[in-house]
Amino acid sequence: MEIISKIILPIFVLIIIIYGVKKKINVYDTFLEGAKEGLVTTFNIFPAIIAMIFAINIFLDSNILGYLVSLLGNIKIPLEIIPMALLRPISGTASLAIMNDIFKSFGPDSFIGRLASVLQGCTDTTIYVIALYFGSIKITKIKHALWGGLFADLMGIIAAIILTKLFF
């Protein structure tokens, strides 16, 4: 299996090159053109990424998350899942880190571990997606997309809780 994992990518590249030559395409020039387009795209989305990272750091450093957890403590779900549910629309990496901590503390087969897994699959990084993709193509009217995405995340959180309680 180790040998296959080492040769699969070179074989895939070789197949693409052979296909391009067979179709009489200048593979090298096409590759350079794609690389240039990739750099332009990276340059265009870089300000949106920096702004998003800056906003996430301000949110996390402001300790608002701690206040929201204490306010939502009356809900009959494990308190450890609330930071993950609140951070998931903002940052996928932060929610994965929280899920990893939940796995270390409670185990992946515990109720809270399963809830964290289902929650991770039922929600999306809405604010990240809007900031990155809308910002990269200069869309400024995001109100409906933002509220629609956050509503979908809320429904995903509720569905995750219901499904986990129902099946586990």
SELOVEX-16062 format. One record per residue (C-alpha): x, y, z; residue in three letters. Coordinates in steps of 0.1 Angstrom, whole numbers, padded with zeros to 4 digits, always signed. Example, Ala and Ser with C-alpha at 12.3 -4.5 7.8 and 13.67 -1.06 7.14 Angstrom:
% SELOVEX-16062
+0123-0045+0078ALA +0137-0011+0071SER 
This chain:
% SELOVEX-16062
+0000+0000+0000MET +0029+0023+0007GLU +0043+0019-0028ILE +0009+0027-0043ILE +0006+0059-0023SER +0041+0070-0035LYS +0034+0063-0072ILE -0002+0074-0076ILE +0005+0111-0080LEU +0033+0107-0106PRO +0011+0082-0125ILE -0018+0107-0125PHE +0005+0135-0138VAL +0018+0112-0165LEU -0017+0103-0176ILE -0026+0140-0179ILE +0006+0147-0199ILE -0001+0117-0223ILE -0037+0128-0227TYR -0026+0164-0235GLY +0000+0152-0260VAL -0026+0129-0276LYS -0050+0159-0280LYS -0022+0180-0295LYS -0021+0204-0266ILE +0010+0222-0255ASN +0010+0208-0220VAL +0039+0229-0206TYR +0024+0262-0218ASP -0010+0253-0206THR +0005+0244-0172PHE +0023+0278-0170LEU -0009+0295-0179GLU -0028+0277-0151GLY +0000+0285-0127ALA -0002+0322-0136LYS -0040+0322-0131GLU -0035+0305-0097GLY -0011+0332-0086LEU -0036+0359-0097VAL -0064+0342-0078THR -0042+0339-0047THR -0033+0376-0050PHE -0070+0385-0053ASN -0082+0365-0022ILE -0052+0373+0000PHE -0068+0405+0014PRO -0100+0387+0022ALA -0080+0359+0040ILE -0061+0385+0061ILE -0093+0403+0070ALA -0110+0371+0080MET -0080+0359+0102ILE -0078+0393+0118PHE -0116+0393+0126ALA -0114+0357+0140ILE -0085+0366+0163ASN -0104+0397+0176ILE -0135+0375+0183PHE -0115+0349+0201LEU -0094+0374+0221ASP -0125+0394+0232SER -0137+0364+0254ASN -0172+0369+0239ILE -0173+0331+0235LEU -0170+0326+0273GLY -0200+0349+0278TYR -0221+0331+0252LEU -0213+0297+0267VAL -0224+0309+0301SER -0257+0323+0286LEU -0264+0291+0268LEU -0257+0269+0298GLY -0294+0264+0305ASN -0298+0243+0273ILE -0298+0205+0281LYS -0268+0196+0260ILE -0232+0192+0272PRO -0216+0226+0278LEU -0184+0215+0261GLU -0201+0213+0227ILE -0213+0250+0228ILE -0179+0266+0219PRO -0177+0242+0190MET -0212+0250+0178ALA -0205+0288+0181LEU -0171+0287+0164LEU -0180+0263+0136ARG -0196+0290+0113PRO -0165+0312+0119ILE -0136+0288+0117SER -0134+0252+0107GLY -0099+0248+0122THR -0110+0262+0156ALA -0140+0239+0157SER -0117+0209+0147LEU -0094+0218+0176ALA -0123+0219+0200ILE -0136+0185+0186MET -0101+0171+0191ASN -0101+0183+0227ASP -0135+0167+0232ILE -0122+0134+0218PHE -0092+0135+0241LYS -0113+0143+0272SER -0144+0121+0266PHE -0135+0098+0237GLY -0149+0097+0202PRO -0174+0070+0211ASP -0190+0090+0240SER -0222+0109+0235PHE -0204+0142+0234ILE -0178+0128+0210GLY -0205+0116+0186ARG -0224+0149+0190LEU -0192+0168+0181ALA -0187+0145+0150SER -0223+0149+0138VAL -0222+0187+0145LEU -0190+0190+0124GLN -0208+0173+0095GLY -0241+0192+0099CYS -0227+0227+0098THR -0204+0247+0076ASP -0179+0276+0080THR -0204+0302+0067THR -0186+0334+0077ILE -0153+0319+0063TYR -0170+0310+0030VAL -0187+0344+0027ILE -0155+0364+0036ALA -0133+0344+0013LEU -0154+0338-0018TYR -0175+0368-0018PHE -0146+0390-0009GLY -0124+0376-0037SER -0149+0385-0063ILE -0159+0418-0047LYS -0195+0410-0037ILE -0205+0435-0010THR -0242+0428-0006LYS -0240+0397+0016ILE -0269+0402+0040LYS -0292+0376+0026HIS -0264+0350+0021ALA -0251+0356+0056LEU -0285+0352+0073TRP -0294+0323+0051GLY -0261+0306+0059GLY -0263+0313+0097LEU -0299+0300+0097PHE -0287+0268+0079ALA -0260+0265+0105ASP -0285+0268+0134LEU -0307+0242+0118MET -0276+0220+0114GLY -0268+0224+0151ILE -0304+0215+0161ILE -0304+0185+0137ALA -0271+0173+0151ALA -0284+0174+0186ILE -0317+0157+0177ILE -0300+0130+0155LEU -0273+0123+0181THR -0299+0120+0209LYS -0321+0098+0186LEU -0294+0074+0174PHE -0269+0074+0203PHE 
